[in-house]
Amino acid sequence: METLKDFLTYRGYSKIKLKFTKTNHFEIKASINGIKGQFILDTGASNSCVGFEAIKRFNLKVQDSEIKAVGAGASDMLTQISKSNTIKVGTWQKSCMPLILFSLSHVNKGLIHHNADPVDGIIGADVLKKGKAIIDYEKKYLYLKL
């Protein structure tokens, strides 16, 4: 019997290890503009996001945005946008990806409160859709189509 890994690898997918945290999130390592970071994988987040404090770290060119962010535990948060970034997850990579910037302090405070490490941002449904993502929840892998 063929495994999911074999099936997807044969069809051009790359396999990325997910870390299951104490807060019941999956964390993933990714790079933005060549700089590595730690991210929450969030299928419910419409866009990938980073915190305001990451602007210099990830070499982001930002513009103000009139869009207000809404997330678990927070609403009407001020945002900025960075329109042309390269995101790399494992061997999968895409250029010209927009990122939403907003304060991740409420997210990181919650993680720290539960003895988990803070994150640099969130990998959202925009990346998952572009990568034709498949998540193996049991084995803790994300597959993205190269």
C-alpha positions in Angstrom: 0.0 0.0 0.0 1.3 3.4 -1.0 1.8 6.0 1.8 0.4 9.5 1.7 4.0 10.8 1.6 4.9 8.6 -1.4 1.7 9.6 -3.1 2.2 13.3 -2.7 6.0 13.3 -3.3 5.4 11.5 -6.6 3.0 14.3 -7.5 5.5 17.1 -6.8 4.7 18.0 -3.2 7.4 18.9 -0.6 7.0 17.7 3.0 7.4 20.1 5.9 7.6 19.1 9.5 5.0 20.7 11.9 5.5 21.1 15.6 2.5 20.6 17.8 2.6 23.1 20.7 1.3 23.1 24.2 -1.4 25.5 23.0 -2.7 23.0 20.4 -1.3 25.0 17.5 1.0 23.8 14.8 4.2 25.8 14.5 6.3 25.9 11.3 9.6 27.3 10.3 9.6 29.6 7.3 11.6 32.4 5.7 10.5 35.8 4.7 12.8 37.6 2.3 15.6 35.1 3.2 15.2 35.6 7.0 14.2 32.6 9.0 11.4 32.8 11.6 8.9 30.8 13.6 5.2 30.9 12.7 1.8 29.5 13.7 0.1 27.6 10.9 -3.5 28.9 10.9 -5.9 27.6 8.3 -8.5 30.1 9.6 -6.3 33.1 8.9 -7.2 34.5 5.5 -3.7 36.2 5.1 -0.2 35.5 6.3 0.8 38.1 9.0 3.8 39.3 10.9 4.1 41.6 13.9 5.0 45.3 13.6 8.2 44.6 15.4 9.3 42.3 12.5 9.4 45.1 9.9 13.2 45.6 10.1 14.0 42.0 10.7 12.3 40.7 7.6 13.3 43.8 5.4 9.6 44.7 4.8 8.5 47.7 2.8 5.2 48.7 4.4 2.3 50.9 3.6 -0.5 52.0 5.9 -3.8 50.2 5.4 -7.4 51.1 6.2 -8.3 47.5 6.8 -8.8 46.5 10.4 -7.6 43.1 11.5 -9.9 40.8 13.5 -8.7 37.7 15.2 -9.3 35.5 18.2 -9.2 37.7 21.3 -8.8 41.0 19.4 -10.7 43.2 16.9 -10.4 46.4 15.0 -6.6 46.2 15.1 -4.6 48.8 13.0 -2.8 47.2 10.1 -0.1 47.9 7.6 0.6 45.9 4.4 3.8 44.8 2.7 3.1 43.9 -0.8 6.0 42.1 -2.4 7.8 39.5 -0.3 9.3 36.1 -0.9 8.0 33.4 1.4 9.8 30.1 1.7 8.4 27.1 3.6 10.7 24.0 3.3 11.6 23.9 -0.4 8.4 25.6 -1.5 8.8 29.3 -2.3 6.7 32.1 -3.7 7.6 35.7 -4.6 5.4 38.7 -4.7 3.4 37.6 -1.6 1.7 40.3 0.4 1.8 40.2 4.2 -0.4 41.9 6.7 1.3 43.6 9.7 -0.4 44.1 13.0 0.4 43.8 16.7 1.0 40.2 17.7 1.4 41.1 21.3 -2.0 39.5 22.3 -1.0 36.3 20.5 2.5 36.1 22.0 1.3 37.0 25.5 -1.1 34.0 25.3 1.6 31.7 24.0 4.0 32.8 26.8 1.2 32.5 29.4 1.0 28.8 28.4 4.7 28.2 28.5 5.1 28.2 24.7 7.6 30.2 22.6 6.5 33.5 21.0 6.2 33.5 17.2 7.2 36.0 14.4 3.9 35.6 12.6 1.2 33.5 11.1 1.2 31.5 7.9 -2.4 31.7 6.7 -4.7 30.4 4.0 -3.2 32.6 1.3 0.0 30.5 1.4 -1.9 27.2 1.9 -4.0 27.9 -1.1 -1.1 28.9 -3.4 0.8 25.8 -2.3 -2.2 23.5 -2.8 -1.6 22.5 0.9 -2.4 19.1 2.4 -2.0 18.7 6.1 -1.4 15.3 7.6 -2.6 15.9 11.2 -1.7 12.5 12.5 1.9 12.5 11.3 2.3 16.3 11.7 3.4 17.2 8.2 2.4 19.9 5.8 2.7 19.2 2.1 3.0 22.0 -0.5 3.0 21.6 -4.2 6.3 22.8 -5.8 
